[in-house]
Amino acid sequence: MYTYHFTKRQAETAARATIVNYYERYPNEWQDEEKLAFDVSALLGIRPEPNYTAAALQALDDLRKVENGTHMDLESAEAEDLVEQFEGDLLTAIRDVISTFPDLGQQVFIPTMELAA
């Protein structure tokens, strides 16, 4: 069995990559925040709340709509301001997703092999 040691920052990066890849891989109607929470759980060994993964998916959806010029708030706000707001929402959601991840200080991502007894 392999174990991995992440810093909190590495966990944030891994969670972001997992969430963005999931968002890009599945159309909105197939996205499931519980399935995504399970994927993050399998990677990081934590149990994120599905509402946190849902918030991350929503922020990505908002960013995509701004990029496509279809977001309803584009009538009253500048695109750059909306991108900044939704990037902040995404970062907050990702940090909520990994909020239960232990901060182990300066450990690095190291695969190690544990031998079964």
C-alpha positions as CSV (number, residue, x, y, z in Angstrom):
1,M,0.0,0.0,0.0
2,Y,1.2,3.5,-0.8
3,T,0.9,6.5,1.4
4,Y,1.4,10.1,0.4
5,H,2.3,13.1,2.5
6,F,1.2,16.5,1.2
7,T,1.6,19.9,2.5
8,K,-1.7,21.9,2.8
9,R,-0.6,23.9,-0.3
10,Q,0.0,20.8,-2.3
11,A,-3.4,19.5,-1.2
12,E,-5.0,22.7,-2.4
13,T,-3.2,22.3,-5.8
14,A,-4.3,18.7,-6.1
15,A,-7.9,19.5,-5.1
16,R,-8.0,22.3,-7.7
17,A,-6.7,20.1,-10.4
18,T,-9.2,17.4,-9.6
19,I,-12.1,19.8,-9.5
20,V,-11.1,21.6,-12.8
21,N,-10.5,18.2,-14.5
22,Y,-13.9,16.9,-13.3
23,Y,-15.6,20.1,-14.5
24,E,-14.0,19.9,-17.9
25,R,-14.7,16.2,-18.3
26,Y,-18.4,16.1,-17.6
27,P,-21.2,18.3,-19.0
28,N,-23.2,20.2,-16.3
29,E,-26.1,17.8,-16.4
30,W,-23.8,14.9,-15.5
31,Q,-21.9,16.7,-12.8
32,D,-22.5,15.3,-9.3
33,E,-21.0,17.2,-6.3
34,E,-21.1,14.0,-4.2
35,K,-19.1,12.0,-6.8
36,L,-16.6,14.9,-7.0
37,A,-16.3,15.0,-3.2
38,F,-15.6,11.2,-3.3
39,D,-12.9,11.8,-5.9
40,V,-11.2,14.4,-3.7
41,S,-11.6,12.1,-0.7
42,A,-9.9,9.2,-2.5
43,L,-7.0,11.5,-3.5
44,L,-6.5,13.3,-0.2
45,G,-8.0,11.0,2.5
46,I,-10.4,13.6,3.7
47,R,-14.2,13.9,3.5
48,P,-15.2,17.2,2.0
49,E,-18.7,18.4,2.2
50,P,-20.5,18.0,-1.2
51,N,-21.8,21.6,-0.9
52,Y,-18.2,22.8,-1.0
53,T,-17.5,20.9,-4.2
54,A,-20.9,22.2,-5.6
55,A,-19.6,25.8,-4.8
56,A,-16.4,25.1,-6.7
57,L,-18.4,23.8,-9.7
58,Q,-20.6,26.8,-9.6
59,A,-17.6,29.2,-9.6
60,L,-16.2,27.3,-12.6
61,D,-19.5,27.5,-14.4
62,D,-19.7,31.3,-13.7
63,L,-16.1,31.7,-15.1
64,R,-17.0,29.8,-18.2
65,K,-20.1,32.0,-18.8
66,V,-18.1,35.1,-18.4
67,E,-15.5,33.7,-20.9
68,N,-18.3,32.9,-23.3
69,G,-20.0,36.3,-22.8
70,T,-23.2,34.7,-21.6
71,H,-23.1,35.5,-17.9
72,M,-26.1,37.7,-16.8
73,D,-24.0,40.0,-14.7
74,L,-22.0,41.1,-17.7
75,E,-24.7,43.8,-18.3
76,S,-23.9,45.5,-15.0
77,A,-20.2,44.7,-14.4
78,E,-16.9,44.5,-16.2
79,A,-15.7,41.0,-17.3
80,E,-12.4,41.5,-15.4
81,D,-14.2,42.3,-12.2
82,L,-16.4,39.2,-12.6
83,V,-13.4,37.0,-13.3
84,E,-11.7,38.3,-10.2
85,Q,-14.8,37.7,-8.1
86,F,-15.4,34.1,-9.4
87,E,-11.7,33.2,-9.1
88,G,-12.0,34.3,-5.5
89,D,-15.2,32.2,-5.1
90,L,-13.3,29.2,-6.6
91,L,-10.4,29.7,-4.3
92,T,-12.7,30.0,-1.2
93,A,-14.5,26.8,-2.3
94,I,-11.3,24.9,-2.8
95,R,-10.0,26.0,0.6
96,D,-13.4,24.9,2.1
97,V,-13.0,21.5,0.4
98,I,-9.6,20.9,2.0
99,S,-10.4,22.6,5.3
100,T,-10.2,19.3,7.2
101,F,-6.9,18.4,5.6
102,P,-4.2,18.4,8.3
103,D,-1.5,21.0,8.0
104,L,1.7,18.9,8.4
105,G,4.1,21.8,7.9
106,Q,6.9,21.3,5.5
107,Q,6.3,17.7,4.5
108,V,6.7,17.1,0.8
109,F,4.8,14.8,-1.6
110,I,6.6,11.5,-1.0
111,P,5.3,8.1,-2.1
112,T,6.3,5.4,0.4
113,M,5.6,1.7,0.5
114,E,4.2,0.1,3.6
115,L,4.8,-3.6,3.8
116,A,1.9,-5.7,4.9
117,A,2.6,-7.8,7.9
